[in-house]
Amino acid sequence: MELVEERLGKIVQNTKPKYSFLLTLSGKGSKLEKTFDPEISITQNCHYEIAFTSLETYYSIPNVDVSNNSFTIRKDGYQHNIVIPTGCYGLMDLNKEIGRQLREIDMTKAVEFHGNYNTYKCIMLLKSGYTVTFKENSLRILLGFEAKSYTAHTMAKRFESEHTVQILTINSILVNCDLVGGSYLNGKEVPVIHSFFPSVDPGEKIIEKPVEYIYLPVSSDVIRHMSVWLTDQDQKPLNLREENLTIKFHLRSC
């Protein structure tokens, strides 16, 4: 008799009406916050679960910004600070921009940077009489050099970076949502609902959709407010440079 009652209870539970909502957040930048009016609530003794369904924006995340965009070049007492504009650069693009700036100050090809694709390190070709100095927070972070000066005294010199090139500092883009629970990053509970890496080149449109929806539990039965933000794999906020961002979620009762 108890078994029959248990089965009947499961049938009743499975035939209860399910509530389903499509939540779309849109705005500029990597953090979106919205208040629901009216609030989302369902019947007593029911709970929510939520899944990430899509993300759309443009690949505008810079790998060069004020924290790593400069170095100093010096010859015969004349010193000039090379500053790379904020943006997303490959090694060849960096070399072109540096070359352009050097031509403007009559130091054409005083220093050039090239990749060693066997060692994954950077080769710096420096003309005789020139000194390049990298500060702690400078372009050295991407190119793999130490925070020090490199000098070609009486003849041109070739330097190889002490460390591997780290042109891309972002390994994963994490979609964070303050509604979710049951998600862990490196053993610590975090509100990450989805992670990915763009499959397009910088400047192109990112359209990210999961192969299948993964539903995570929602901590509240009443939803009045929702925050969504993007970070890298170390939970550092991403700089989308005020590009439009649209993220969609599927919320359902369970």
PASEBA-1860 file (N, C-alpha, C; in nm, 3 decimals):
! residues 254
1> MELVEERL> 0.084/-0.121/0.000/0.000/0.000/0.000/0.087/0.126/0.000 ~ 0.195/0.121/0.082/0.285/0.235/0.088/0.353/0.260/-0.046 ~ 0.385/0.148/-0.117/0.449/0.160/-0.247/0.356/0.226/-0.348 ~ 0.228/0.190/-0.344/0.129/0.249/-0.434/0.117/0.399/-0.407 ~ 0.110/0.435/-0.278/0.099/0.576/-0.243/0.221/0.654/-0.288 ~ 0.338/0.591/-0.276/0.462/0.658/-0.319/0.459/0.684/-0.469 ~ 0.416/0.583/-0.545/0.409/0.598/-0.690/0.307/0.703/-0.731 ~ 0.191/0.701/-0.662/0.090/0.802/-0.692/0.142/0.942/-0.662
9> GKIVQNTK> 0.220/0.954/-0.554/0.278/1.083/-0.519/0.373/1.133/-0.627 ~ 0.453/1.042/-0.683/0.545/1.079/-0.790/0.469/1.122/-0.915 ~ 0.359/1.053/-0.945/0.279/1.089/-1.062/0.222/1.229/-1.046 ~ 0.170/1.257/-0.925/0.114/1.389/-0.897/0.222/1.497/-0.913 ~ 0.343/1.468/-0.860/0.452/1.563/-0.866/0.493/1.590/-1.011 ~ 0.499/1.483/-1.092/0.543/1.497/-1.231/0.439/1.564/-1.320 ~ 0.313/1.560/-1.275/0.208/1.619/-1.358/0.174/1.762/-1.315 ~ 0.244/1.813/-1.214/0.223/1.952/-1.175/0.268/2.045/-1.287
17> PKYSFLLT> 0.202/2.159/-1.303/0.243/2.251/-1.409/0.386/2.303/-1.387 ~ 0.467/2.307/-1.493/0.603/2.356/-1.486/0.607/2.500/-1.537 ~ 0.678/2.584/-1.465/0.691/2.724/-1.503/0.822/2.742/-1.579 ~ 0.816/2.820/-1.684/0.933/2.837/-1.770/0.944/2.983/-1.812 ~ 1.068/3.038/-1.806/1.091/3.178/-1.839/1.217/3.191/-1.924 ~ 1.213/3.278/-2.022/1.332/3.315/-2.099/1.378/3.451/-2.048 ~ 1.499/3.458/-1.993/1.552/3.581/-1.938/1.660/3.636/-2.031 ~ 1.641/3.758/-2.078/1.737/3.823/-2.167/1.788/3.950/-2.102
25> LSGKGSKL> 1.919/3.961/-2.090/1.982/4.081/-2.037/2.070/4.142/-2.146 ~ 2.055/4.272/-2.165/2.129/4.339/-2.272/2.178/4.475/-2.224 ~ 2.298/4.512/-2.266/2.354/4.641/-2.229/2.495/4.654/-2.279 ~ 2.568/4.753/-2.227/2.707/4.776/-2.268/2.802/4.737/-2.156 ~ 2.917/4.686/-2.195/3.016/4.647/-2.097/3.000/4.503/-2.053 ~ 3.087/4.459/-1.962/3.092/4.318/-1.924/3.008/4.283/-1.802 ~ 2.936/4.382/-1.745/2.848/4.352/-1.632/2.709/4.409/-1.657 ~ 2.608/4.324/-1.639/2.469/4.363/-1.660/2.390/4.337/-1.533
33> EKTFDPEI> 2.307/4.433/-1.495/2.222/4.420/-1.377/2.080/4.462/-1.413 ~ 1.983/4.380/-1.377/1.843/4.410/-1.408/1.755/4.378/-1.287 ~ 1.649/4.460/-1.271/1.548/4.436/-1.169/1.420/4.392/-1.237 ~ 1.355/4.288/-1.185/1.234/4.235/-1.247/1.110/4.300/-1.185 ~ 1.027/4.353/-1.272/0.904/4.419/-1.229/0.791/4.376/-1.321 ~ 0.702/4.288/-1.278/0.696/4.234/-1.142/0.802/4.127/-1.117 ~ 0.823/4.093/-0.992/0.918/3.989/-0.954/0.872/3.854/-1.006 ~ 0.963/3.761/-1.019/0.931/3.626/-1.064/0.915/3.537/-0.941
41> SITQNCHY> 0.798/3.479/-0.927/0.774/3.388/-0.815/0.679/3.278/-0.861 ~ 0.689/3.163/-0.797/0.604/3.050/-0.832/0.538/2.997/-0.706 ~ 0.463/2.890/-0.721/0.386/2.838/-0.609/0.477/2.782/-0.500 ~ 0.422/2.770/-0.383/0.498/2.721/-0.268/0.548/2.579/-0.291 ~ 0.664/2.547/-0.231/0.726/2.415/-0.239/0.781/2.383/-0.377 ~ 0.799/2.484/-0.459/0.864/2.466/-0.588/0.997/2.542/-0.587 ~ 1.089/2.500/-0.672/1.219/2.563/-0.680/1.254/2.590/-0.826 ~ 1.357/2.673/-0.845/1.402/2.706/-0.980/1.535/2.638/-1.012
49> EIAFTSLE> 1.559/2.624/-1.142/1.691/2.593/-1.194/1.709/2.674/-1.322 ~ 1.834/2.707/-1.354/1.861/2.799/-1.462/1.975/2.746/-1.549 ~ 1.966/2.776/-1.679/2.070/2.734/-1.774/2.107/2.852/-1.863 ~ 2.234/2.862/-1.897/2.281/2.959/-1.995/2.241/2.910/-2.134 ~ 2.188/3.001/-2.218/2.145/2.959/-2.353/2.221/3.029/-2.465 ~ 2.265/3.155/-2.447/2.339/3.220/-2.555/2.405/3.350/-2.507 ~ 2.506/3.391/-2.582/2.576/3.518/-2.557/2.615/3.577/-2.691 ~ 2.597/3.708/-2.703/2.636/3.778/-2.826/2.708/3.908/-2.789
57> TYYSIPNV> 2.823/3.929/-2.849/2.899/4.053/-2.834/3.004/4.055/-2.943 ~ 3.096/4.151/-2.936/3.208/4.156/-3.030/3.337/4.129/-2.955 ~ 3.432/4.065/-3.024/3.561/4.034/-2.965/3.643/4.163/-2.958 ~ 3.627/4.235/-2.849/3.695/4.363/-2.831/3.786/4.364/-2.709 ~ 3.810/4.247/-2.651/3.888/4.238/-2.527/4.035/4.267/-2.556 ~ 4.091/4.372/-2.499/4.231/4.405/-2.529/4.330/4.317/-2.454 ~ 4.440/4.284/-2.519/4.550/4.218/-2.448/4.661/4.318/-2.416 ~ 4.648/4.441/-2.470/4.741/4.549/-2.439/4.661/4.666/-2.384
65> DVSNNSFT> 4.697/4.709/-2.263/4.632/4.825/-2.202/4.735/4.900/-2.118 ~ 4.691/4.990/-2.033/4.784/5.075/-1.957/4.873/4.995/-1.862 ~ 4.839/4.871/-1.835/4.917/4.790/-1.741/5.037/4.722/-1.806 ~ 5.043/4.721/-1.941/5.150/4.644/-2.006/5.187/4.698/-2.145 ~ 5.171/4.828/-2.168/5.178/4.877/-2.307/5.298/4.963/-2.341 ~ 5.406/4.959/-2.262/5.515/5.053/-2.290/5.653/4.993/-2.266 ~ 5.754/5.058/-2.322/5.894/5.032/-2.290/5.974/5.156/-2.331 ~ 6.097/5.166/-2.286/6.181/5.282/-2.313/6.298/5.244/-2.404
73> IRKDGYQH> 6.327/5.328/-2.503/6.443/5.308/-2.589/6.533/5.429/-2.579 ~ 6.665/5.407/-2.571/6.760/5.515/-2.547/6.885/5.501/-2.635 ~ 6.938/5.616/-2.680/7.066/5.621/-2.752/7.129/5.758/-2.734 ~ 7.257/5.757/-2.698/7.335/5.880/-2.683/7.265/5.982/-2.593 ~ 7.211/5.937/-2.485/7.148/6.027/-2.390/7.005/6.066/-2.424 ~ 6.960/6.034/-2.547/6.821/6.065/-2.585/6.734/5.945/-2.552 ~ 6.628/5.968/-2.480/6.539/5.860/-2.436/6.396/5.887/-2.481 ~ 6.330/5.781/-2.528/6.191/5.795/-2.572/6.110/5.678/-2.518
81> NIVIPTGC> 5.988/5.708/-2.475/5.897/5.606/-2.423/5.800/5.564/-2.531 ~ 5.805/5.437/-2.571/5.712/5.381/-2.670/5.587/5.334/-2.597 ~ 5.472/5.387/-2.638/5.345/5.350/-2.575/5.251/5.295/-2.682 ~ 5.205/5.172/-2.664/5.115/5.106/-2.759/4.971/5.138/-2.721 ~ 4.890/5.186/-2.816/4.749/5.214/-2.785/4.675/5.088/-2.740 ~ 4.581/5.105/-2.650/4.501/4.992/-2.601/4.434/4.919/-2.717 ~ 4.444/4.788/-2.718/4.384/4.710/-2.825/4.423/4.563/-2.814 ~ 4.385/4.487/-2.914/4.416/4.344/-2.921/4.518/4.322/-3.032
89> YGLMDLNK> 4.638/4.278/-2.996/4.749/4.267/-3.089/4.807/4.126/-3.090 ~ 4.851/4.085/-3.210/4.940/3.971/-3.222/5.083/4.024/-3.223 ~ 5.180/3.934/-3.222/5.319/3.977/-3.219/5.356/4.058/-3.343 ~ 5.307/4.018/-3.459/5.336/4.092/-3.583/5.275/4.231/-3.579 ~ 5.155/4.243/-3.524/5.090/4.373/-3.514/5.165/4.465/-3.418 ~ 5.213/4.408/-3.307/5.293/4.487/-3.214/5.419/4.540/-3.281 ~ 5.485/4.453/-3.357/5.609/4.492/-3.425/5.583/4.605/-3.526 ~ 5.470/4.598/-3.596/5.436/4.702/-3.693/5.411/4.836/-3.623
97> EIGRQLRE> 5.339/4.834/-3.512/5.310/4.958/-3.440/5.437/5.018/-3.381 ~ 5.522/4.933/-3.325/5.649/4.981/-3.272/5.734/5.041/-3.384 ~ 5.738/4.973/-3.498/5.814/5.024/-3.612/5.762/5.159/-3.660 ~ 5.631/5.177/-3.661/5.572/5.304/-3.702/5.615/5.417/-3.610 ~ 5.610/5.391/-3.479/5.649/5.494/-3.384/5.798/5.525/-3.391 ~ 5.881/5.425/-3.416/6.024/5.448/-3.426/6.059/5.534/-3.549 ~ 5.988/5.512/-3.658/6.013/5.593/-3.778/5.983/5.741/-3.752 ~ 5.882/5.767/-3.669/5.843/5.905/-3.641/5.948/5.979/-3.558
105> IDMTKAVE> 6.035/5.907/-3.488/6.138/5.972/-3.406/6.278/5.944/-3.461 ~ 6.286/5.911/-3.591/6.413/5.885/-3.659/6.495/5.775/-3.593 ~ 6.425/5.670/-3.549/6.493/5.552/-3.495/6.448/5.427/-3.572 ~ 6.438/5.440/-3.702/6.385/5.332/-3.786/6.458/5.201/-3.761 ~ 6.382/5.099/-3.729/6.432/4.963/-3.704/6.539/4.957/-3.595 ~ 6.533/5.051/-3.501/6.627/5.046/-3.389/6.606/4.919/-3.307 ~ 6.482/4.876/-3.296/6.450/4.751/-3.228/6.335/4.684/-3.302 ~ 6.345/4.552/-3.315/6.240/4.472/-3.378/6.215/4.349/-3.293
113> FHGNYNTY> 6.090/4.304/-3.293/6.052/4.187/-3.216/5.995/4.080/-3.309 ~ 6.041/3.958/-3.293/5.994/3.847/-3.375/5.974/3.724/-3.286 ~ 5.890/3.634/-3.332/5.863/3.514/-3.255/5.953/3.400/-3.295 ~ 5.998/3.323/-3.196/6.068/3.197/-3.220/5.965/3.087/-3.199 ~ 5.914/3.033/-3.307/5.802/2.940/-3.297/5.845/2.800/-3.256 ~ 5.976/2.781/-3.235/6.024/2.655/-3.181/6.029/2.658/-3.029 ~ 6.070/2.773/-2.975/6.082/2.785/-2.830/5.966/2.861/-2.767 ~ 5.880/2.920/-2.849/5.768/3.004/-2.803/5.818/3.125/-2.725
121> KCIMLLKS> 5.938/3.172/-2.761/5.994/3.291/-2.698/6.004/3.403/-2.800 ~ 6.037/3.523/-2.752/6.044/3.641/-2.839/6.191/3.676/-2.866 ~ 6.219/3.708/-2.991/6.353/3.752/-3.031/6.351/3.904/-3.047 ~ 6.442/3.972/-2.976/6.456/4.117/-2.987/6.586/4.148/-3.061 ~ 6.574/4.215/-3.174/6.690/4.257/-3.253/6.714/4.404/-3.225 ~ 6.831/4.435/-3.169/6.860/4.571/-3.124/6.983/4.625/-3.197 ~ 6.969/4.744/-3.259/7.081/4.807/-3.329/7.189/4.851/-3.230 ~ 7.311/4.862/-3.281/7.423/4.902/-3.195/7.402/5.044/-3.141
129> GYTVTFKE> 7.440/5.062/-3.015/7.428/5.192/-2.951/7.296/5.216/-2.881 ~ 7.202/5.123/-2.894/7.068/5.141/-2.836/7.051/5.058/-2.710 ~ 6.967/5.108/-2.622/6.928/5.036/-2.500/6.777/5.035/-2.488 ~ 6.721/4.918/-2.462/6.578/4.903/-2.437/6.559/4.866/-2.291 ~ 6.471/4.937/-2.224/6.443/4.912/-2.082/6.296/4.877/-2.062 ~ 6.273/4.765/-1.996/6.138/4.723/-1.959/6.119/4.745/-1.810 ~ 6.016/4.818/-1.772/5.980/4.829/-1.631/5.900/4.706/-1.591 ~ 5.867/4.697/-1.463/5.795/4.580/-1.413/5.661/4.563/-1.485
137> NSLRILLG> 5.582/4.671/-1.489/5.456/4.668/-1.562/5.478/4.733/-1.698 ~ 5.508/4.652/-1.796/5.542/4.702/-1.929/5.513/4.595/-2.033 ~ 5.555/4.620/-2.156/5.531/4.526/-2.264/5.603/4.393/-2.242 ~ 5.696/4.392/-2.151/5.770/4.269/-2.120/5.677/4.157/-2.076 ~ 5.563/4.192/-2.015/5.470/4.091/-1.965/5.421/4.003/-2.080 ~ 5.394/4.064/-2.196/5.348/3.988/-2.312/5.464/3.920/-2.384 ~ 5.579/3.988/-2.391/5.690/3.940/-2.472/5.781/3.841/-2.400 ~ 5.773/3.836/-2.267/5.850/3.737/-2.193/5.985/3.782/-2.144
145> FEAKSYTA> 6.015/3.911/-2.146/6.144/3.961/-2.101/6.140/3.994/-1.951 ~ 6.260/4.009/-1.893/6.272/4.049/-1.755/6.257/4.201/-1.743 ~ 6.231/4.247/-1.621/6.222/4.392/-1.595/6.364/4.446/-1.577 ~ 6.430/4.480/-1.688/6.567/4.529/-1.684/6.601/4.594/-1.818 ~ 6.726/4.638/-1.832/6.773/4.702/-1.955/6.852/4.603/-2.040 ~ 6.837/4.615/-2.171/6.910/4.534/-2.268/6.984/4.631/-2.360 ~ 7.116/4.613/-2.374/7.198/4.709/-2.449/7.281/4.639/-2.555 ~ 7.283/4.699/-2.675/7.375/4.658/-2.783/7.484/4.765/-2.789
153> HTMAKRFE> 7.600/4.738/-2.735/7.702/4.841/-2.718/7.767/4.881/-2.851 ~ 7.854/4.798/-2.906/7.931/4.836/-3.026/7.882/4.772/-3.153 ~ 7.790/4.678/-3.141/7.736/4.612/-3.260/7.593/4.564/-3.230 ~ 7.519/4.539/-3.339/7.381/4.491/-3.323/7.380/4.362/-3.243 ~ 7.275/4.345/-3.167/7.270/4.228/-3.080/7.131/4.165/-3.083 ~ 7.131/4.035/-3.064/7.007/3.956/-3.061/6.983/3.908/-2.918 ~ 6.864/3.935/-2.868/6.826/3.888/-2.735/6.705/3.795/-2.748 ~ 6.705/3.689/-2.671/6.588/3.600/-2.664/6.525/3.614/-2.526
161> SEHTVQIL> 6.394/3.625/-2.523/6.325/3.646/-2.395/6.350/3.531/-2.299 ~ 6.357/3.564/-2.172/6.380/3.463/-2.069/6.259/3.373/-2.048 ~ 6.143/3.423/-2.082/6.019/3.348/-2.061/5.944/3.335/-2.193 ~ 5.847/3.246/-2.198/5.768/3.229/-2.319/5.675/3.348/-2.340 ~ 5.642/3.370/-2.466/5.551/3.480/-2.501/5.412/3.451/-2.445 ~ 5.350/3.553/-2.387/5.214/3.540/-2.332/5.126/3.648/-2.396 ~ 5.110/3.638/-2.529/5.031/3.739/-2.600/4.887/3.741/-2.552 ~ 4.828/3.624/-2.532/4.690/3.617/-2.483/4.691/3.580/-2.335
169> TINSILVN> 4.643/3.669/-2.252/4.638/3.642/-2.109/4.509/3.572/-2.069 ~ 4.412/3.569/-2.159/4.283/3.507/-2.129/4.279/3.366/-2.186 ~ 4.255/3.269/-2.100/4.244/3.130/-2.143/4.098/3.086/-2.153 ~ 4.014/3.142/-2.067/3.870/3.111/-2.069/3.790/3.235/-2.032 ~ 3.672/3.247/-2.091/3.577/3.350/-2.052/3.469/3.282/-1.970 ~ 3.451/3.331/-1.847/3.353/3.273/-1.756/3.230/3.362/-1.748 ~ 3.112/3.303/-1.766/2.986/3.374/-1.750/2.938/3.353/-1.607 ~ 2.932/3.461/-1.530/2.891/3.454/-1.390/2.749/3.506/-1.374
177> CDLVGGSY> 2.671/3.442/-1.288/2.533/3.482/-1.262/2.506/3.466/-1.114 ~ 2.460/3.573/-1.048/2.443/3.570/-0.903/2.327/3.483/-0.857 ~ 2.250/3.427/-0.948/2.138/3.341/-0.908/2.179/3.196/-0.884 ~ 2.293/3.154/-0.940/2.324/3.011/-0.945/2.399/2.963/-0.822 ~ 2.383/2.834/-0.796/2.460/2.764/-0.694/2.510/2.633/-0.754 ~ 2.592/2.563/-0.680/2.639/2.432/-0.724/2.745/2.436/-0.831 ~ 2.818/2.549/-0.842/2.924/2.561/-0.941/3.055/2.589/-0.869 ~ 3.163/2.522/-0.910/3.291/2.534/-0.842/3.403/2.567/-0.941
185> LNGKEVPV> 3.497/2.648/-0.896/3.616/2.682/-0.972/3.737/2.660/-0.883 ~ 3.822/2.564/-0.923/3.941/2.530/-0.843/3.905/2.499/-0.697 ~ 3.795/2.426/-0.679/3.755/2.383/-0.546/3.677/2.484/-0.466 ~ 3.656/2.603/-0.521/3.583/2.707/-0.450/3.450/2.733/-0.518 ~ 3.343/2.745/-0.439/3.212/2.769/-0.497/3.206/2.910/-0.555 ~ 3.169/2.919/-0.682/3.160/3.046/-0.753/3.033/3.045/-0.837 ~ 2.981/3.162/-0.876/2.856/3.167/-0.952/2.875/3.154/-1.103 ~ 2.962/3.063/-1.147/2.989/3.046/-1.290/2.887/2.950/-1.349
193> IHSFFPSV> 2.820/2.994/-1.455/2.719/2.910/-1.519/2.765/2.857/-1.655 ~ 2.871/2.919/-1.712/2.919/2.874/-1.843/3.060/2.927/-1.864 ~ 3.142/2.852/-1.938/3.276/2.898/-1.975/3.303/2.863/-2.121 ~ 3.381/2.949/-2.189/3.412/2.927/-2.330/3.531/3.013/-2.369 ~ 3.579/2.993/-2.491/3.679/3.083/-2.550/3.631/3.117/-2.690 ~ 3.642/3.243/-2.731/3.589/3.284/-2.863/3.651/3.204/-2.977 ~ 3.568/3.165/-3.070/3.615/3.091/-3.188/3.631/3.183/-3.309 ~ 3.632/3.314/-3.284/3.646/3.413/-3.392/3.767/3.500/-3.363
201> DPGEKIIE> 3.809/3.577/-3.462/3.923/3.667/-3.448/3.880/3.797/-3.382 ~ 3.975/3.870/-3.321/3.943/4.001/-3.264/3.874/4.092/-3.364 ~ 3.770/4.162/-3.317/3.692/4.251/-3.402/3.569/4.185/-3.462 ~ 3.561/4.051/-3.457/3.448/3.981/-3.515/3.339/3.955/-3.410 ~ 3.223/3.916/-3.458/3.108/3.892/-3.371/3.123/3.758/-3.300 ~ 3.102/3.759/-3.169/3.099/3.637/-3.090/2.953/3.595/-3.072 ~ 2.922/3.474/-3.113/2.791/3.414/-3.089/2.816/3.280/-3.021 ~ 2.794/3.275/-2.892/2.823/3.156/-2.814/2.694/3.087/-2.771
209> KPVEYIYL> 2.682/2.958/-2.809/2.567/2.878/-2.768/2.616/2.741/-2.723 ~ 2.570/2.693/-2.609/2.615/2.561/-2.562/2.556/2.448/-2.645 ~ 2.627/2.338/-2.649/2.577/2.220/-2.722/2.453/2.166/-2.653 ~ 2.454/2.166/-2.522/2.336/2.127/-2.444/2.325/2.216/-2.321 ~ 2.204/2.233/-2.273/2.182/2.318/-2.157/2.217/2.242/-2.029 ~ 2.291/2.307/-1.943/2.322/2.252/-1.811/2.252/2.337/-1.706 ~ 2.157/2.278/-1.638/2.076/2.351/-1.541/2.141/2.343/-1.403 ~ 2.148/2.459/-1.338/2.202/2.468/-1.203/2.095/2.522/-1.110
217> PVSSDVIR> 2.099/2.482/-0.983/1.995/2.527/-0.889/2.002/2.677/-0.862 ~ 1.886/2.738/-0.843/1.876/2.879/-0.808/1.851/2.888/-0.658 ~ 1.920/2.980/-0.593/1.919/2.984/-0.447/1.793/3.044/-0.387 ~ 1.712/3.114/-0.467/1.593/3.181/-0.413/1.468/3.139/-0.487 ~ 1.354/3.139/-0.416/1.226/3.107/-0.479/1.157/3.230/-0.536 ~ 1.208/3.347/-0.501/1.155/3.473/-0.553/1.271/3.550/-0.615 ~ 1.257/3.589/-0.740/1.366/3.657/-0.811/1.325/3.801/-0.838 ~ 1.393/3.891/-0.775/1.366/4.034/-0.791/1.476/4.105/-0.869
225> HMSVWLTD> 1.597/4.051/-0.861/1.713/4.118/-0.922/1.809/4.012/-0.975 ~ 1.883/4.049/-1.079/1.977/3.954/-1.141/2.100/4.029/-1.189 ~ 2.218/3.976/-1.156/2.344/4.033/-1.203/2.420/3.928/-1.282 ~ 2.475/3.970/-1.396/2.554/3.882/-1.481/2.682/3.956/-1.517 ~ 2.796/3.888/-1.509/2.921/3.954/-1.545/3.019/3.851/-1.602 ~ 3.111/3.902/-1.683/3.211/3.818/-1.749/3.347/3.838/-1.684 ~ 3.418/3.727/-1.662/3.553/3.732/-1.607/3.644/3.638/-1.686 ~ 3.775/3.648/-1.659/3.866/3.550/-1.716/3.876/3.431/-1.621
233> QDQKPLNL> 3.967/3.340/-1.649/3.980/3.217/-1.570/4.025/3.244/-1.426 ~ 4.078/3.363/-1.400/4.121/3.400/-1.265/4.019/3.489/-1.195 ~ 3.900/3.499/-1.252/3.791/3.580/-1.197/3.820/3.730/-1.204 ~ 3.906/3.770/-1.297/3.931/3.912/-1.320/3.829/3.964/-1.421 ~ 3.764/4.079/-1.395/3.663/4.131/-1.488/3.720/4.156/-1.627 ~ 3.641/4.127/-1.728/3.683/4.151/-1.867/3.652/4.295/-1.907 ~ 3.735/4.347/-1.994/3.713/4.480/-2.050/3.658/4.465/-2.191 ~ 3.528/4.483/-2.207/3.465/4.475/-2.340/3.468/4.609/-2.412
241> REENLTIK> 3.525/4.710/-2.349/3.540/4.843/-2.410/3.405/4.898/-2.456 ~ 3.305/4.879/-2.368/3.170/4.933/-2.389/3.099/4.876/-2.512 ~ 3.139/4.758/-2.555/3.065/4.691/-2.663/2.931/4.641/-2.610 ~ 2.833/4.627/-2.698/2.703/4.571/-2.661/2.718/4.424/-2.622 ~ 2.646/4.385/-2.519/2.647/4.247/-2.471/2.504/4.202/-2.447 ~ 2.469/4.086/-2.502/2.337/4.026/-2.481/2.355/3.883/-2.434 ~ 2.295/3.850/-2.320/2.304/3.714/-2.265/2.164/3.664/-2.235 ~ 2.138/3.538/-2.269/2.006/3.480/-2.246/2.017/3.355/-2.157
249> FHLRSC> 1.913/3.335/-2.076/1.906/3.221/-1.985/1.766/3.160/-1.993 ~ 1.759/3.032/-1.961/1.630/2.964/-1.947/1.610/2.929/-1.800 ~ 1.503/2.982/-1.743/1.468/2.959/-1.603/1.344/2.871/-1.598 ~ 1.349/2.768/-1.517/1.231/2.681/-1.508/1.214/2.631/-1.365 ~ 1.090/2.595/-1.331/1.062/2.536/-1.201/1.099/2.390/-1.204 ~ 1.128/2.337/-1.085/1.167/2.196/-1.077/1.113/2.133/-0.948
END
